[in-house]
Amino acid sequence: MSSQNQKLKEAKSAFDKQDWRGVLSCANDVLEYDEQNYHALVFKGVAVFNLALQDLREKTRPLARPS
């Protein structure tokens, strides 16, 4: 249980830094032990959303035109 709490603290720290891959990794670690952990599910949802948004921004970024 304490390792789960530690992973949730790491997820919170990564969240504060907007390190979405770190958040996702920590959330997945917690969910391996407790697949219904509310906080881990919320962290995972936010991380997946932001990673998808980041990917979409990269794909739709206009190409730079030469001067």
Order of alpha helices (4+ residues) and beta strands (2+ residues): alpha-alpha-alpha
